[in-house]
């Protein structure tokens, strides 16, 4: 159970122009593919304009749509790592989550977010629920909070994440 919401909301709520990352690392290939699909399935749309990945075999950008899972191409080596944004996100229990960016790597999914007042208690609960449900079967996932000036070493996020996981 998260007791001190003020410190957690502080690292989400003040927009300083940065895009902090929540990195889910040490993932298997299957976990990356399933993680992309899980996030996509809890979103209404891709909010990035003309999403694409760089094809290593074709030496060009390859566009993709909402229904596709280009994480498969990253894992196979056909695609370079890529970034896109999802909007209209809801947690499995229906809590609204503001727009999230997603970097897809071969062994990591990294969520980035725009800090601001849209990150209220329900939105943060929804984000934690989304990550928790997505990663419940991940074998060796390591979570880290990076590039947030209000949480330099990621300890505020990690403390609240641990409390949420053990509630």
N, C-alpha and C positions, 0 to 999 in steps of 0.2 A: 504494500500500500504506500502510495506517495503521500507524505505528510506535509512537506514544505513546498507548496506549489509556487510560492513567490520566486524562489531561486531558480526553479525550472522555467517559469514563464519569462524570467529576465533574459535567459539565453535565446529565447525565441521571439520575444515581443518588441525589442527595440531595433528598428531597421537602421543599420549603419551603412547600408549599401553593399555589404558583403553577401556571399552565398555560402554559408557554412555547410559542411558535409557530415553525413552520418554514414560511415563506411562499414559495410558488412563484408569482412574479409575471411580468407581461408576457406573459400567455398569450393565445392567440387563442380565439375562441368554441369552435371544434372541440376545442382542447386542453383547455379546461375540461370539456367534455362527456365526452371520452375519459378524462380524468384521474379524474373521479368514477366512471366505469364501471370503470376499472382497480382503484381502491381497493376499490370494492364487490365486485368479482369475486375479490379476495384476502381477503375477510372472510367470516366465518360468519354474521354477523347485524348488524343495527342494534341497538345497545345503548341508544339514547335511547328514552325512553318517548314514545309517540305522536308520531313525527316528522311535521313539517308545514312548509309554507312559507306566507308571506302572499301571497295572490293580489291583484295590483294591479287586476284587472278585477272581481273579486267582493267585494273588501274584506272578506275573511275568511281564516282559516287553512284550508289544504287539506291533509289528511293524505296521506301516501304510504307505500308499503311497500318492502321490500328489493329487489324486482324492478324498481322504477321508477327512472328517472333524472331527478330534478327539476332537475338542472343545465340541462337543455334549457329549462325554464320560466324559469330565471334569465336565460339568454342571450336568450330571446325577449322579455323584459320582462314576462312574465306573473307572475313571482315575484320577490319581494324576495330579497336574499341571505339565506342561512339557515345554520344550524349543526346538526350531528348527530354522533353517535359510532358508530364501528364497533368490534366486538370479534371475537375468534376470527381475528385476522389472521395470515397467513403470507406470507412473501416468495415470489417465484417459485420459489426453490430449497427452500422448506419451512421456513425459519427462523421461529420464533414471534415475533410483534410484539405488545406489549401494546396495550391499547385506545388508539385514536386518535380525537380529535375532528377534524372537517373543516368549515371555513367555505367556502362556495361563493360566489364573487363573479363578476362578468362577465369579469374579466381576471386572476383570481387564485384559487388554491386554497391555503388556509392550514391546515396540520395543527397541532393542539395535543395536548400529551401531559402526563400526570401524572408528574412526576419520582418516582423511587423505586428500590428494589432490584430490581424486575422488569426494569429496563433493564441487563441484563448485556451482555457482548460480543456474543453471538449475536443478541440483540434489536436492538442498534444496527446490527450488520451487516445484519440483515434489513430494518430501516428504510431504510438507505442503498440496499440492493439494490432495494427497492420503489420508492423515489423515482427511482433511476437508470433502471430498466426502464420506468417509467411515462413518464419525460420524455426518453427517448433520441431521439425525433424532434421534440421541441419546438424551434422555431426561435430564439426569443429569450428563453427563460426566465431569470429572475434569481432566485436563491435567497438567502434571508435568515433568520437565526435571531434572534428577538426575544423580549423580556421574560423573559430568563433571568438571574437575578442573578449566576450563576457565569460568565456569558459576556456581559457588559454590551453590548459592541459587536458581538457575533456572530462575532468573529474566530476563536475556538477552533473553532466549528462549521465555518466557511467553510474554514479551513486543512485540517481533516480531510476535508471534502467534496471539496476539490480533490485531495488525496492519493488518496482513494478513486477519483475519476473518472479519474485518470492512472495507476492501478495496472495 
